Amino acid sequence: MLNAKPIAAGTLSALMACTGGAVLIISSAQAAGLSRPELVSWLFVVYFVGGLINLLMSLIYKLPIAGAHSITSAAFLSLAAAHYSLPELAGGFLMAGGLIAVLGFSGLLAKVFQWIPRPLLDAMLAGMILHYAVDVIPALGQSPIAGVLAILGFFVAPRISPVIPPLLGVLVFGVAGLLLEHEFPALPPAVFTLPGFIVPEFTSAGFVSLAIPIAVLVLSNDLAVALAALKKNGFQAPFNKLVAGAGLGTVLVSFFGGHAVTMGGMMTALCSSEEAGPREGRFRAAVVSGVLVMIFGLFAWKVAAVIELVPRSFIAVITGFSLIGVLLNSMKSAFSEVSYRYSVLFAFVIAISNVEVFGISAAVWSLLIGTVTAKLLREGPAPSPSAGS
């Protein structure tokens, strides 16, 4: 019998994916100049296929595996997508999925992350999404009532219940303020469209500046976080199979414009926690999450029409608050490791710049220069005495 706890946890998990994540995809699609059918195709495949894959894995392995798409990759694409055509984007997404699948099947993932220090990954991510938090400030001036109420909701929601994510409070209170502050035009007619098949175009720039950053973000900020949460909450997960599954799923959705499907770090953390009920039944929370995410994907053609009516200032507020937890955790992880100094700083500053040099994105330069700096300056934890014996 399904009790209230898995339903509540699964619902909140789905909301994490279907709020700020959808806004980021729409922002990326607008930056790339995509048409409405192309945007709807992107939204549909990452939510419907992402929800379905995580739902099936939850049922097969009886594990609380929840997710949809990579929100951090969507944030990256809102800055990077403008430089590529849709076929080039699809090619980059497909190559990212291939990289993830190869690392999953081969078991080489641990060796890759040994080469790139974790603080540098976090510094790159923090620098890449910092501007979303900064953009909240001018947005508050453009929509003061909605902005103030959104901030109020951020603090009120956890006070009502620690299970409720602050973003839900931001969304509910912010929408109330938006209705008080803005006059909305009539909703334009939304036409149902099927996902459109895209013939991928493969380029070296797409591999270096799209595939590699997306693969790194999915592996380090989605899969690694989700698998760590499962382990922390007492679940034994088939590590390589789950990584490979995310890679193959990403390959599949790339043919329809989807950037990535994967386990969600915070979504899986919520569904695997005590808030989801007794441990043996927590996979049901992930099932609820997967079903709701799939339903959201089915109605992507309506969702896109509604979100496009919302003022960009409010979109900036929602986006900023949806990434604030990722930003805080990334900055804490990056700058709390005192054995890395200049390398972390360089990685952080380069990622903030968002400058593309020689056709290579700032995210790649951030990791490359940060890693080289760490090696040249011999930064990092000192080897333990037993390592040399």
N, C-alpha and C positions, 0 to 999 in steps of 0.2 A: 504494500500500500504506500503510495507516494504522499509523504507528509509535507507540511508547509516549508520546512527548512530547505530541502533541495529545490523546491519551486522558487523560493525567494532568492536563494543564491544563484540559481541558473538565470533568473530574470535579470538580476543586477549584473551578472557576467555578460549577458547579451547586450545590455545597455552600454557597457564599456566600449563594445565594438561598434555599436550602431549610432553613436552620437558623434563624438569628435572624429572618429575614424572615417565616417561617411563625409563629413565636412572637408577633411583633408584630401580625400579622393576627388571631390568636386573641385577643390582649389587647384589640384594638380591637373585635372582635365581642362580647366579654364586656362591655366598657364600654357598648356600644350595646344590650345586652340581646337579642342575636340568638339565634334557636333553632339547634339543631344543623344542620338542613337548610340554613338560611340561611348559616351559617358554612361548611359544606362547599361550597355553591355559590360563595361568595366565593373560597375557596382553589382550587377546581377551575379557575375561569375565568382567574384571574390567572396561574396556573402553566401550565395546558395551553395557553391561547390565547397567553400571553406567550412561552412556549417555542416555540410553533409559528411565531409571527410572526418572532421573531429567527432561528429555523432557516431559514425561507424567505428572509429577507433575506440571510443568509450564503450560501446556495446561489445566489441570483439575482445578487448583486454580487460573489461570491467574496471576501467580506470577513469577518474574524473578529468578527462582531457577536453578542454574547451578552447575555442578559438575561431577565427575567421580569416582575417588578413593581417599583414604586418603594418601596424600603425606608424611605427618609426620609419619604415620604408616609404609609406605614403607621405610622411612629413619631408623626407629627403626629396621625393619626386616633385613636391610642390615648388621646389627651387630648381630642380634639374630638368624636369620634363620639357620645358620650353625650348630646349636646344635640339630636340629630336622629333622626327616625324612619327606617326603612329606605328608604321611597320618597324622602324628602328627601335621604338620603345618595346614592341612585342618581342623583337629579337633579343634585346637586353634582358627582358623578363625571362625568356626561355633559357638563355644561357645561365642566368642566376639560379633557376630551378635545377638545371643540369649540374651546376657546381655543388649545390646543396645535396642532391641525390648521390653524386659520386662520393662526397665526404661521408654521407650516411652509410652507403653500402660498403665502402672501403675501411671505415673505422679510422680514417686519418684526421678526424675533426680535432681530437685532443692535441695532435702534433701541430696543427695550424695555430691553435690558440696558445700553444707554448711559445711560438715564434713572435706573436703579437701580444705584448703585455696587456692585461685586462685594463689597467688604468688609462692606457692610450685609447682603447676602444670607447671607454666611458667619456674621455675628454673630447673625442671626435663627436660622439652623439650629443653631448652637452653643448658644444659649440654650434652644432648644426641646428639645434632646435631653440637656442637661446632667444633668437629674434621673435619667436612666437610669444614668449612671455613678455618681451619688451613691447610688442605691438598691442598688448592689452591696454597699456597706459593711454596712448592717443585715442584708442577705440572708446575708452570710458568718456572722453570729452565729446565724442560724436553721438553717443547714446547713453547719456548720464543716468537716466532712471533705470533702464535695463541693466546698465553696468553696475550700479550700486546694489540693486537687488540681486544680481548674480553673485557679487562678492558676499552679500549677506547669506545667500543660500549655501555658499561654500563653507561658511562657519556653522550654519544652523543644522544642515543635514546630519553631520556626524553626532551632533548633540542629541538629535532625536533618537538615533540608533547608531552604534559604531559600525554596524554592518552596511549602512547606507553610504555609498561613496560620495565624497564632496561634489563630484561632477554632476551627480543627479540633482543635488540642491542648486548648483549653478544653473542647470538647464531649466528646472521648474520655476525658480524664482526669476531667472532672466527672461523667460518667455512671458511671464506675467507682466514684467516691466515693459517688455517689447509691445505687448498689446495695449498698454496704457500710453505708450510714447509714440507709436507709429500708426499711420493709416495704411493698410495693406490693400493693394489692388485685388480685383477678382482673380482667383486662381486660373491660369490659362489652361485650356484643354490639354490633358496629358494623354498621349497616344501610346498604347502598349506596343513595345518593339521586342523582337527576339534578339538574342546575342548575335553579333556579327562576326563571322570568321575573318581573321587577319592573317595574311601571309607574312611571316616574320622576315625582317631584313637584318642580316648580321654584319656588323662593322666592328673594327678594332676599338673605336671610341665607345661603342655601345658595351663592349666587353669590359673595358677598363673603367669607364665612368658610370656605368649603370649596373652591369651584372655583378661585379666585385663588391661595390658598396651595398647593394641590396642583399647579396648572399651573407655578407658580414653582419649586417643589421638583423636579418632574420635569425641567423645562428646565435649571435651574442645577446640580442635583446628580446627575442621571443622564445626560441627553443631552449636556450640555456636557462633562462629564468623559469620557464614552465617546468622543465625537467628537475631543476633544483627545488622547486616548490613541491613537486610530487615526492621527491626523496625526503624532504623535510617533514612532510606529513605522513610518512610511513608507507609509501607506495613504491613498489619495484617496477620500473618502466623499461620496456625494451628500447633502449636508447637509440641504437642504430636504425631500427625499423621505423621509429617515429620521425627521425631526421630524414630518412630516405623518403618516407611518405609525404612529408612537406615538400621535398624537392620535386617529386613526381607530380604532386598536385599543382605546384607552381608552373611546371612545364605545361600541364593541361590548360590552365586558365590563361596562359600567355597567348594562346591562339585566339582568344576572344578579348584581348586587351587587359587582362588581369595581371597585377604586378606580383602578387605572392599570396599563397594561402599557407597558414601555419597554425600551430598551437599558440595561444595567447599567454604571455607570461602572467599578467595580473588576472586574466580570466581563469586560467587553470589554478592559480594560487587561491582564488576565492572558492572555486568549486571543490578543491581538495582540502579546504580548511574545516575546522570544527563548526563554522557557521552553516555548513552544508549538511549537518546532521551526523548520524553514526557513520563510522569510516566505511563499513562494508556497503553502504547505500549511497555514498557520495557521487558515484558515477552517474546517478540519476540527475544530479544538478547539471552535469555537463550535457546530458541528453536534452534537458529543458533548454539550456543555452543554445545547443545546436539547432533545435527545432525553431526557436525564435529567430536566430540569425538567418536561417533558410527562408523563413517567412518574410523577413526584412528584404532579403534579396529578391524574392518574387515580386515585391511591390516597389522595386527600385525605380520604375518608370514614374511612379507617383511621388516618391521621396525626392527625386531630383527636382521636380517641378516646384515642390514646396520650399526646399532649401534655397533655391535660386531667387525666391521672393524676399528672403531674409536680408536685412541690411548687412553689408560687408563688415561694418564695425562690430555687429553682434557676432558674426562668424569669427572674427578675430578674438573676441572674448572667449567664446566656447573653445576654439582651437587652443588658445593659450592655457586655459585651465585644464583641458584634457591632457596636456603634455607636461603639466607642472610637476606631477609626481615623478615622471621619467627624468625630468631635468634635475630635480633635487637629488634623486638617487645616483644619477650619473656624476654630478659634480662632487657629491660626497665621496663616491668611490674613486674618482679620478684624483682629487686633491688631498685625500686623507692618507694616501700612500707616500710617505715622506722620502722613500728611496728613489722616487721619480720626481724630478723638479723641472728642469728645462724641457725635457721631452714632452711631459704632460702639458706644460704651458704652450709650447710650440704647436702641438696637436690641437689644442683648444682654440688658439688664436687663428690658425689657418682654417679650421672648420667654420669659425664665425665669418670669415671673409667671404666665403662662397664664391671665390674667384676660380675660374677655369683656366688653366695654363696648359698649352700644347694639347688642348682637347681633353685633358684629364681633370676630373672634378676635384673640388676642394676636399671632399671626404677622403679620396684616395691619397692626395698629397698630405693630408693631415696624418694618416696612419703611416705613410712611407717616411716622411721627415721625422715624425715622432719616434718611430722605431729605429731609424738610423742614428738619431741623436742619442737615444738610450744606449745603443751599442757603442758609439764612439766615446761617450762620456762615462761608460760603464755604470749606468744607473740601473737600479733594481735591487731587490733584496740580496743581501750578502749570502753566498752559499753556506749551508750549514756545515759544521765540522765533519759530520758523518759522510757528507757528499764527496769529500775529497779523500776519504780513507778507503 
